[in-house]
């Protein structure tokens, strides 16, 4: 038997996919909360195929039944880039994505910078699907998980998007997540992960990854492997050190 919350999410899932929509399945920008994962479960109950963009390892520990749906941004993009419409519901969990990948962009939101994957903008530009922005509303005072609200997200995207327009879209998606840091969203699983996307935290993460790479290099040197093979890596590490110092001083 479904709870009242599950029944509400079941109704959302039922109305999410419009019949005969030539744009295919919808695109969802969701926070990593229990109600967001429950929504995806409800979608599958109605026979809708689901895939998510996020971090599978994290989801396995938070909400194991959703883990098989999770893909990296690049993996998901490769699956759909040559199609005319989305063949499944795509849920993007931007709060799970913290990386030092070159594809990530720095986006300013209310005076703070965040490292953001551009996968949402790529999907919007390619498919122009029916899109919803998920917002978590706290019910912690009543000892209950947050409530998920889906808001239609519409934006006019030119075929040749500018950097300003791209940053604006990514800021729209990040802004609700950033606000949760000051709210008591008891079931926001990605609170600590999302913090790694912000300002100096990101550069501390980058510094940690650099130390890991340096450790691997030392290990291989100890095994008498030609160190010249690592020259490109060492150049990158030197540049990264300079960037980290500059960012942490500012």
N, C-alpha and C positions, 0 to 999 in steps of 0.2 A: 504494500500500500504506500502511495506517495504522500509525503508531508505537504503542508500548505505551500512551503517554499518551493518544493519540487514541482507542485502543480502549477505554480506561477511561472516557473522556468519552462515547464512543458508547454504552456500556452505561448510563451515567447518563441520557443523553438518552432512551434506549429506555424506561427505567423511570419517567421523569419524569411522563408523561401517563397517568393512570389511565383505563381504559376505562369508558365510561358514567358518568363523573363529571358530575353535573348542575351542578356549580359551574363548569364550563367548564375552560379551560386554567389552568395554575398561574401564580403570581406569584413572581418570583425577585428577591432583593436581592443584587447581585453587586459584587465589587471589579473595578476595571478592570485585569485581568491577562490575559495571553495565554490561559491555560487557561479563563477565563470566556468570552472571545470564541470560543474553540474549541468550548466547550459549545454555544453558540448555533448555530454552524455544524453541529454534530452533530445538533441538533434539526431543522434544515432538511433534513438528509439523510434523516431519518425521516418527512418530510412534514409536520412541525408548523410552522404559521405563527408567526413571531417578530416582535415589535416591542420596542424598547428606549427607555428614558427616559434621556437624557444630553445630551452636547454633540457634535453631528455633526461640527463642524470638528475637534475633538480626535480623535475616532475615525477620521476620514479619514487623519490622520497616524500613528495608532498601529496600526490594524488595518483597512485600507481596505475589505475585503470586508464588514465589519459596518456600515459607515456608512449604507447605505440603510435600515437598520432603525431608525435613531435618530431620536427625536422629542423635542421639548421637553415638560416636564410638562403645560403647558396644552394643547398639541396632542393629546397622547395622551388626556388626560382628556376632551376634547371628542369624541373618536372613540368612547369607550365609555360615557359617563355615562348614556345612555338605554337601555343594554342590560341584560339580566338576568344575563349571565355573560360572562366574558372570551372573545372569539372567537379569541384567539391567546395564545401565551406572552408574558408581559410581564416583561422584565428591567429593573430599575431600578439605574442606576449613580449612586448618590448622590454618590460622590467626584468626579464630573465637574461637579456643579451648584454653581457659585459665582455668586451674583447679588445685586443690590441690590433685587430685586423685593419688593414689600410682602407677598407671600404667604409669604415665608420666615420661619421662626420661630427664635428663639434657644433652643438646648437645651444644658443643662449635662451634661457627661460627665466624670466623675472630676476635677471642679474646673476644667475648661476649658469655655468656651462655643463653640458652633458654630452657624452659620447653616444651617438645614436646610429643604429643600422638603418640604411635607407631603403630597406626591403619594402616598407609600406608604400613609399612614393613610387617605386618601380612597379608594384602591382596596380596602383591607382592609374598610372600612366598607361600601362599595357592593356588593362581590361576595363577601366572605368566602371567597376561593379557597384551594385547597391552596397553601401558602406555604413557601418554602425560603430560608434565609439562607446565602449563600455565604461561606466563610472560606478565605483563602489561607494555606497552610502553606509556610514557606520551605524551599527545598532549595538555597540559594545556596552552601552549603559544598561541594556536589557539582557546582557550576557549571551547575545546571539551573534552569529556570523553576519557579515555585511550583506546588504541588498545590492544586487546588480541592476543598474538602469542602463538600457540601451538607447542611445540618442543617434538619430540619423546624422551622418557626416557628409556634407556636400561641399565640394570645392571645384572651382573652375581651373582645370589643369591644361595649359597650352601644350601643343605637341613638342615644342622646344622649351622646356622648363628652365627658368632662371634659377640661380643659386638662392636668390632672395625668396622666391616662391617655394622652393624645396625646403629651405629652413623654416618657413612659416608653417608648412604642413607638419613637419617633424615636431615643431614646437607645440602645435595643437595636440599631438598625440602624447607628448611627454608631460605637458602641463598637469593633467589630472593625476598622473603618477607622482609627480614632484610634490603635489599638495598632500598626498597621503603620508609623507614623512612627518607632517605636523598634526596628523589626525590619528585617532585610535581605531584603526582598521584592524581588528583582532585577527582576522584570517588572511591578511595580506602576506603570503608566504615569501614574497620576493623583496621584502623590505631591505635586508642586508645586501642582497645582490644588486638591487637598484642603486644603492649608495656607491657602488664601485664605478658607476657611470659618471659620477659627479666630480668635476674640477680636479683638485689635487689627489683625491682618492684614486682616480683613474691612473694618474702618473705614478702613484705608489704601487698600483697593480702592475703597471708596465715595468717598474723597477724590479719587482719580484720576479717577473717573467725573464728579465734580462739576467738576473742572478742564476736562474735555473739553467738558461742556455750556457752561461759561462761555466757552470758546474759540469755540463755535458762536454764542453770543449776541453776542460782540464782532464776529464776522464779519458777522452780519446787521445790526448797528448801523452798521458801516462802509458798508453798502450802503443806508443811510438808510431802513431799515424801522422802523416805529413801535415804539419800545422798550416801550411799554405792553403790547404783545402778550405780553411775556415776564414780566409781573408775577407770575403764579402760580408760574412756575419760580423766580423770584428769592426768593419767600417760602419755597419748599421748600428752596432752597439755604442760606438763612440758618438754617433749623431744622436742617438736616443738619450745618452747620458747628458749631453748638452741641453737637449730639450727639457728633460726632467728638471735639471738645475734651474733653468729659466722659469719654468712654470711654478716651481715651488718657492722661488724668490719673489714672484709677482703677487 
